[in-house]
Amino acid sequence: MRTVVEWLLGLLLPASGTRRADAARTVRSEPSHPLPDRPRPLVVIDGHATPLVRPYLVQHERERERQAQRERRTALVLATAGIDYQGLSA
């Protein structure tokens, strides 16, 4: 039923512009039934190129390790002077 209406409108009111003409051709050329299942190309994810951990989490862990190293160094320097340094309590 739809194709008959499109055919009649195409005869009575032809498309005058190239966009409308292209759109009219694509509407008629599309099949009304779904396409059969075709094998899809295999998508391979490269594990070496994909980071498993978010960068902000890695940065946070690095900063925490730097802070711990600073605390150890401070404790060592103060221990040489005889001062007991407890450090930051996390």
Beta strands, then each sheet from edge to edge (+ up, - down):
end
